Amino acid sequence: MYCWLALLFPTFPFFFDSVTQFPPPSAAMFYSDLLLAVYIITFLLGFPSNILAFCTFCRKVHRKPTPIDILLLNLTISDLIFLIFLPFKMKEARDNMLWLMDFPLCPFTTFLFFVTIYNSTLLLTAVSVERYLGVAYPLRYSLWRRPRYAVLASISIWLVTSLNLSIVYIMPYLQWGSNNSNNSNNNNNSSSSNSSSSSNSSSSSSGGPRPPPHHCYRNFTEKELDIIKPFRLELFIFLFCIPFIISCFCYIRFILILSRLPNIGRRRRLRADGLALGTLIVFTMCFGPYNVSHVVGFVQLENEDWRNIALLSTTFNACLDPFIFYFSSVAVRTMLNSCFRSIVGKLHILRFGAAPPQKSTRSGKYRETVPP
């Protein structure tokens, strides 16, 4: 929300800075506490729902794999990887954005953090394409609707995001190496100027390489920003903008085609609308602000401060994806409904000491059948 206001009202960042002008320690603690709260909420809400979706899709794929289930299974795996490594980011936020853990965990955690985020954009786009093709070209697409193509698409998405974001893994080591080179240059200059008077002190001060930095993928120099800014613009174009345009086209066409079909029930139309709306909300609210900051930083030739606030919205993606699973898969809806009925039954037993009466249901031939 902050970045959209910054784009619409150019003076808003200065107003925000003037209103929230904390002293440096207080500002850092405020941001760390906000980040920690968002991470905890995301983990508590996203981990159970994604575990449930993961078990459901594994059973569904094992029994009868379909392309949509394979794509959603990969999206669930991506969210679970994000959530499993999220406690490391919680620890970083708890330490006021200082990386006090083993340094190799820094590039690895940051790499997986961003890979899973951009995996979601591409996998959600693949789901939208699959839904659109199944409705727009049902006969022709049924000839090519094979699970192995979904597996190849998922592998390609993982490779594309991993290769594009490899710079995220390399950059922390470059920062550490640049600190060591600067330290050695400073030691050489000081030793050459004071070689006759302080030979002992200079030799002791240059005894070895500097320890790793206490920040992770932060505090970039101008030289490092010259590398990162074009990289961020590439992420915006190829991993956000193009997938977003494709998803909008597919879901708009998907809804229009369904609205013209006379034999489509009201419940299926509502599920189609929920799927399209949920995907577009994830794109605009979760991925939009942070990716827009890539363009603003590239145009203004500086690292925007509000990027940290915009990054908070991307973490909620792991909480919103289960809603997309609900509208996309019959298996997930069935599992959630059975879990809800089981919980209601147990609460009824605890309260009244007996199971609730079972409502009579119609024969299976009268039930509405929907494609997976």
PyMOL commands that set and color helices and strands:
alter all, ss='L'
color gray80, all
select helices_A, chain A and resi 2-8+12-19+24-63+67-84+86-94+105-136+138-144+147-164+166-193+199-205+222-260+266-300+307-315+317-328+330-352+364-366
alter helices_A, ss='H'
color red, helices_A
deselect
rebuild
show_as cartoon
